[in-house]
Amino acid sequence: MPAPLTFRRDLGGPLSAEQFDGNTDNIADHETRIATLEGTIPVGVESVSAVGNQMTFVMTDASTRGPITLPVVEENDRGEWAPFTHYAVNDTFGINGMFIRTIFDHTSAATFDLFANDGLGHDFYKLRFSAPSNALPEGGEFGQVLFKLSSDNYDQGWRFLDAVHVTFSPSSSSALTSGNVADTLEELEALIASSVGAIVVHAIDVTYEPSSASGLISTNVEAAIEELAGRATDFSELTGTIAANQCDPAVTALGTTGIVSLDPVLGNIFTITPTGNVTLNAASAPAGAKVVIHVTTSGTSSFSITPNTNFKSQGVLATGTVSGKTFSISFDGNGANLVEACRTAAM
């Protein structure tokens, strides 16, 4: 290898004759080596071939490089996206007309978000392709049609077709001018009203032929209704027995002190929680009436409950001084009085 060249910048001034001559051999050597390089034919890539994951380069001097093993991405199709599901890297799925590849392990949320991430800069999903204009929305019912919901692109959903959206081309001879079914119906209604006027049909104008088993004699609806409204059934016409669940289930609370009125028409069960002495009067005493009075004590004072007008009883009921006790007194109506049938002790 020749000695390095001597440069003027290294000496800080012109070269001497000896220094210049010393560079001559070096310069000649450089020229020789450059010529050698320029005469060399470089080797390039002639062609590339691949079989499976093996790739081979054929060079211009007929030599080869390779084969080189290429990395292969194996995707796992998961079908339709689902909430609260673990997705691994390279899992793929479809949702809303989009084909998605998972690029970060995660568990999906309750709803899908294409831009979901872990909050540390790791996105979960990568959109491969989408076709929202061709994707049908989920849901819908029998008879519904795919409907444009707004002017926004691809804003669509399943809806029943409203009459205003059903177009209609009226005949030139029909006198109709509307271009859809809803407006046409309104137009027809107005035409009928203006041509015919109000049509009123009374119940008396509707004929009726009663069956022989009904007991009705009227021959029009209005008269038949009036006939039914005026009909009354006497108790003697009833047959069979009255079940317990056919009795009036009403429970009526009575006054708690002083003169208290009891009306058997209101029901057959009455309650009272006295706060003082009570004088009990019956408004009436219908024959066959069944009246039960439930007395509940409150506090430690004893109060007297005295059945009076329209009552026949054993006498005064003293509630006693123990709070939270219950007495029950039963009466039967004989048309003149409510007659005491039984009375319990404090329960």
C-alpha positions as CSV (number, residue, x, y, z in Angstrom):
1,M,0.0,0.0,0.0
2,P,1.6,3.4,-1.0
3,A,2.3,6.1,1.6
4,P,-0.5,8.6,2.1
5,L,-0.6,11.7,-0.1
6,T,0.9,14.9,1.3
7,F,-1.4,17.9,1.0
8,R,-0.6,21.6,1.2
9,R,-3.2,22.0,3.9
10,D,-1.2,19.6,6.0
11,L,2.0,21.7,5.6
12,G,0.4,25.1,5.7
13,G,2.3,26.1,2.5
14,P,3.5,24.9,-1.0
15,L,4.9,21.4,-1.5
16,S,8.7,21.0,-2.0
17,A,10.0,19.2,-5.0
18,E,10.7,16.1,-2.9
19,Q,7.2,16.2,-1.4
20,F,5.6,16.6,-4.8
21,D,7.6,13.8,-6.3
22,G,6.7,11.6,-3.3
23,N,3.0,12.1,-4.2
24,T,3.5,11.0,-7.8
25,D,3.6,7.3,-7.1
26,N,0.6,7.6,-4.9
27,I,-1.4,9.5,-7.5
28,A,-0.4,6.9,-10.2
29,D,-1.5,4.1,-7.8
30,H,-4.9,5.7,-7.2
31,E,-5.4,6.0,-11.0
32,T,-4.6,2.4,-11.5
33,R,-7.0,1.2,-8.8
34,I,-9.8,3.5,-10.1
35,A,-9.4,2.1,-13.6
36,T,-9.6,-1.4,-12.2
37,L,-12.8,-0.6,-10.5
38,E,-14.3,1.0,-13.5
39,G,-13.6,-2.1,-15.6
40,T,-15.4,-4.4,-13.1
41,I,-19.0,-5.4,-14.1
42,P,-21.3,-5.0,-11.1
43,V,-23.6,-7.9,-10.1
44,G,-27.3,-7.0,-9.8
45,V,-30.6,-8.8,-9.3
46,E,-31.8,-10.6,-12.4
47,S,-35.1,-12.0,-11.0
48,V,-37.0,-12.9,-7.9
49,S,-39.1,-16.1,-7.3
50,A,-41.2,-17.2,-4.4
51,V,-42.7,-20.6,-3.5
52,G,-44.9,-20.5,-0.4
53,N,-43.0,-18.5,2.2
54,Q,-39.6,-19.1,0.5
55,M,-38.2,-16.3,-1.7
56,T,-35.0,-16.7,-3.9
57,F,-33.0,-13.9,-5.8
58,V,-31.2,-14.8,-9.1
59,M,-28.3,-12.5,-9.7
60,T,-27.0,-11.1,-13.1
61,D,-23.9,-13.3,-12.8
62,A,-26.1,-16.4,-12.6
63,S,-25.5,-16.8,-8.9
64,T,-28.4,-17.1,-6.4
65,R,-29.2,-15.6,-3.0
66,G,-31.5,-17.5,-0.7
67,P,-34.0,-19.0,-0.3
68,I,-35.1,-16.5,2.4
69,T,-38.0,-17.5,4.7
70,L,-40.7,-14.9,4.7
71,P,-42.8,-14.2,7.9
72,V,-46.5,-15.3,7.5
73,V,-49.4,-13.7,9.4
74,E,-52.0,-16.3,10.4
75,E,-55.4,-14.7,11.0
76,N,-58.2,-16.3,13.1
77,D,-61.7,-15.6,11.9
78,R,-64.0,-15.0,14.9
79,G,-67.2,-14.3,12.9
80,E,-69.4,-11.5,14.2
81,W,-68.0,-9.2,16.9
82,A,-69.4,-9.9,20.5
83,P,-69.2,-7.9,23.7
84,F,-67.2,-8.9,26.7
85,T,-65.1,-11.3,24.6
86,H,-61.3,-11.8,24.6
87,Y,-59.7,-11.0,21.3
88,A,-56.1,-11.8,20.5
89,V,-53.8,-10.2,17.9
90,N,-54.8,-11.1,14.3
91,D,-58.3,-12.2,15.3
92,T,-60.7,-10.9,12.7
93,F,-64.4,-10.3,12.8
94,G,-67.2,-8.4,11.0
95,I,-69.5,-5.7,12.4
96,N,-71.8,-3.2,10.7
97,G,-70.5,-3.9,7.2
98,M,-66.9,-3.6,8.3
99,F,-64.1,-6.3,8.4
100,I,-61.8,-5.7,11.4
101,R,-58.4,-7.1,12.4
102,T,-57.4,-7.1,16.1
103,I,-54.0,-5.5,16.6
104,F,-53.8,-5.6,20.5
105,D,-54.9,-8.2,23.0
106,H,-58.0,-7.1,24.9
107,T,-61.5,-7.9,26.2
108,S,-64.2,-6.2,24.2
109,A,-66.5,-3.6,25.8
110,A,-70.3,-3.6,25.9
111,T,-70.5,-1.7,22.6
112,F,-68.2,-1.7,19.6
113,D,-65.9,1.4,19.1
114,L,-63.6,1.2,16.1
115,F,-61.2,3.6,17.9
116,A,-61.1,1.8,21.3
117,N,-57.7,1.6,23.0
118,D,-56.2,0.8,26.4
119,G,-55.5,4.5,27.2
120,L,-51.8,4.0,26.8
121,G,-51.6,4.5,23.0
122,H,-52.4,0.8,22.0
123,D,-55.3,0.8,19.6
124,F,-57.4,-2.5,19.6
125,Y,-58.6,-2.6,16.0
126,K,-57.6,-2.0,12.5
127,L,-60.2,-1.5,9.7
128,R,-59.4,-3.8,6.8
129,F,-62.3,-2.8,4.6
130,S,-65.9,-1.7,4.9
131,A,-69.0,-1.5,2.7
132,P,-71.5,0.5,4.6
133,S,-73.5,1.3,1.6
134,N,-74.2,-2.4,1.0
135,A,-74.7,-3.5,4.6
136,L,-78.2,-4.1,5.9
137,P,-79.0,-3.1,9.5
138,E,-80.0,-5.7,12.0
139,G,-83.5,-6.2,13.4
140,G,-86.7,-5.3,11.7
141,E,-90.1,-6.9,11.7
142,F,-92.2,-8.8,9.1
143,G,-93.6,-6.4,6.5
144,Q,-91.1,-3.6,7.2
145,V,-89.0,-2.0,4.5
146,L,-85.5,-0.5,4.5
147,F,-86.1,3.2,5.0
148,K,-84.0,6.4,4.6
149,L,-84.1,8.0,8.1
150,S,-82.4,11.3,7.3
151,S,-80.4,13.1,4.7
152,D,-77.1,11.7,6.2
153,N,-75.3,9.1,4.1
154,Y,-76.2,5.5,5.0
155,D,-78.6,6.6,7.7
156,Q,-81.2,3.8,7.3
157,G,-83.4,1.5,9.3
158,W,-86.4,-0.9,9.2
159,R,-89.7,0.9,9.2
160,F,-93.3,0.2,8.2
161,L,-94.1,2.2,5.1
162,D,-96.4,5.2,5.9
163,A,-99.2,6.0,3.4
164,V,-97.6,9.4,2.7
165,H,-94.6,7.6,1.2
166,V,-96.7,5.4,-1.1
167,T,-96.9,7.3,-4.4
168,F,-100.1,7.4,-6.4
169,S,-100.7,8.7,-9.9
170,P,-104.4,9.7,-10.2
171,S,-106.3,9.1,-13.4
172,S,-107.0,12.2,-15.4
173,S,-110.7,11.4,-15.2
174,S,-110.8,11.0,-11.4
175,A,-110.6,14.7,-10.3
176,L,-107.9,13.7,-7.8
177,T,-104.7,15.7,-7.7
178,S,-102.7,14.2,-4.8
179,G,-99.5,12.2,-5.5
180,N,-99.5,9.8,-2.5
181,V,-102.0,7.6,-0.7
182,A,-102.2,9.6,2.5
183,D,-103.1,12.9,0.8
184,T,-105.4,11.1,-1.6
185,L,-107.4,9.7,1.3
186,E,-107.7,13.2,2.8
187,E,-108.8,14.6,-0.6
188,L,-111.4,11.9,-1.0
189,E,-112.8,12.6,2.5
190,A,-113.1,16.3,1.7
191,L,-114.8,15.5,-1.6
192,I,-117.3,13.2,0.1
193,A,-118.1,15.7,2.8
194,S,-118.7,18.5,0.4
195,S,-120.9,16.4,-1.9
196,V,-122.9,14.3,0.5
197,G,-122.8,16.3,3.7
198,A,-122.8,14.9,7.2
199,I,-124.3,11.4,7.5
200,V,-125.8,10.6,11.0
201,V,-127.2,7.2,11.8
202,H,-129.1,7.0,15.0
203,A,-129.5,3.7,17.0
204,I,-133.3,3.9,16.4
205,D,-132.5,3.6,12.6
206,V,-130.6,0.4,13.1
207,T,-133.1,-2.5,13.0
208,Y,-132.8,-5.5,15.3
209,E,-134.6,-8.8,15.3
210,P,-134.5,-10.3,18.9
211,S,-134.3,-14.1,19.3
212,S,-137.2,-15.9,21.0
213,A,-134.9,-16.9,23.9
214,S,-133.7,-13.4,24.8
215,G,-137.0,-12.1,26.2
216,L,-136.5,-8.8,24.3
217,I,-139.4,-7.4,22.2
218,S,-137.8,-4.3,20.7
219,T,-137.0,-4.2,17.0
220,N,-134.3,-1.5,16.9
221,V,-131.1,-1.0,18.8
222,E,-132.2,2.2,20.7
223,A,-135.4,0.6,22.0
224,A,-133.6,-2.6,22.9
225,I,-131.0,-0.7,25.0
226,E,-133.8,1.2,26.8
227,E,-135.6,-2.1,27.4
228,L,-132.5,-3.6,29.0
229,A,-131.8,-0.5,31.1
230,G,-135.3,-0.6,32.6
231,R,-135.2,-4.3,33.4
232,A,-134.8,-5.3,37.1
233,T,-134.4,-8.7,38.5
234,D,-136.3,-9.6,41.7
235,F,-134.3,-11.6,44.3
236,S,-137.0,-14.3,44.0
237,E,-136.1,-14.9,40.4
238,L,-132.5,-16.0,41.4
239,T,-131.7,-19.7,41.8
240,G,-128.8,-21.5,43.4
241,T,-126.6,-20.3,46.2
242,I,-124.3,-17.3,46.7
243,A,-120.6,-18.2,47.1
244,A,-118.4,-16.4,49.5
245,N,-116.5,-14.7,46.7
246,Q,-119.8,-13.2,45.5
247,C,-120.3,-11.1,48.7
248,D,-119.4,-7.5,48.7
249,P,-115.7,-7.5,49.7
250,A,-115.6,-3.9,50.7
251,V,-114.0,-3.0,54.0
252,T,-115.2,0.3,55.5
253,A,-113.3,2.1,58.3
254,L,-115.6,3.7,61.0
255,G,-115.2,6.8,63.1
256,T,-113.0,6.4,66.2
257,T,-114.9,8.3,68.9
258,G,-118.4,9.7,69.8
259,I,-121.5,8.8,67.8
260,V,-120.6,6.6,64.8
261,S,-123.0,5.6,62.0
262,L,-122.7,2.2,60.2
263,D,-124.4,1.7,56.9
264,P,-124.8,-2.0,55.8
265,V,-125.2,-0.9,52.2
266,L,-121.5,-0.1,52.0
267,G,-120.4,-3.7,52.5
268,N,-120.2,-6.4,55.1
269,I,-116.9,-5.7,56.9
270,F,-116.2,-2.7,59.1
271,T,-113.2,-1.7,61.1
272,I,-112.7,0.6,64.1
273,T,-109.7,1.6,66.2
274,P,-111.3,3.6,69.0
275,T,-109.6,6.7,70.5
276,G,-112.5,7.3,72.9
277,N,-115.9,5.9,73.8
278,V,-118.1,5.1,70.8
279,T,-121.9,4.9,70.4
280,L,-122.7,2.8,67.3
281,N,-125.9,3.4,65.3
282,A,-126.9,1.4,62.2
283,A,-128.3,3.4,59.3
284,S,-130.6,0.4,58.4
285,A,-131.0,-3.3,59.1
286,P,-131.8,-5.0,55.8
287,A,-133.1,-8.5,56.0
288,G,-130.4,-11.0,55.3
289,A,-127.6,-8.5,55.9
290,K,-124.3,-9.9,57.2
291,V,-122.2,-7.3,59.2
292,V,-118.9,-8.0,60.9
293,I,-117.1,-5.4,63.0
294,H,-113.4,-5.8,63.7
295,V,-112.2,-3.7,66.7
296,T,-108.5,-3.1,67.2
297,T,-107.1,-1.6,70.4
298,S,-104.4,1.1,70.4
299,G,-102.8,2.4,73.6
300,T,-103.3,1.4,77.2
301,S,-106.7,3.1,77.8
302,S,-109.9,1.0,77.8
303,F,-112.8,2.4,75.8
304,S,-116.5,1.4,75.5
305,I,-118.2,0.5,72.3
306,T,-122.0,0.6,72.7
307,P,-124.3,-0.8,69.9
308,N,-127.3,1.5,69.9
309,T,-129.9,2.4,67.2
310,N,-131.0,-0.6,65.0
311,F,-128.8,-3.0,67.0
312,K,-129.8,-5.9,69.3
313,S,-126.6,-7.0,71.1
314,Q,-125.1,-8.4,74.3
315,G,-124.2,-4.9,75.4
316,V,-121.1,-2.8,75.7
317,L,-117.8,-4.0,74.5
318,A,-114.9,-2.9,76.7
319,T,-111.6,-2.8,74.7
320,G,-109.3,-3.3,77.7
321,T,-105.9,-1.8,78.4
322,V,-103.7,-4.0,76.2
323,S,-102.7,-2.4,72.9
324,G,-102.8,-4.4,69.6
325,K,-105.7,-6.7,70.5
326,T,-108.6,-7.5,68.1
327,F,-112.2,-8.2,68.8
328,S,-114.8,-9.5,66.2
329,I,-118.5,-8.9,66.5
330,S,-121.0,-10.4,63.9
331,F,-124.6,-9.3,63.2
332,D,-127.4,-10.6,61.1
333,G,-130.1,-8.3,59.7
334,N,-133.8,-9.3,60.2
335,G,-135.3,-6.3,58.6
336,A,-135.8,-4.4,61.9
337,N,-132.4,-4.7,63.7
338,L,-128.9,-6.0,63.3
339,V,-128.9,-8.9,65.7
340,E,-125.6,-9.9,67.3
341,A,-124.7,-13.5,66.3
342,C,-121.4,-13.9,68.0
343,R,-118.6,-12.0,69.7
344,T,-114.9,-13.1,70.3
345,A,-112.7,-12.3,73.3
346,A,-109.6,-10.2,72.7
347,M,-107.2,-11.9,70.3
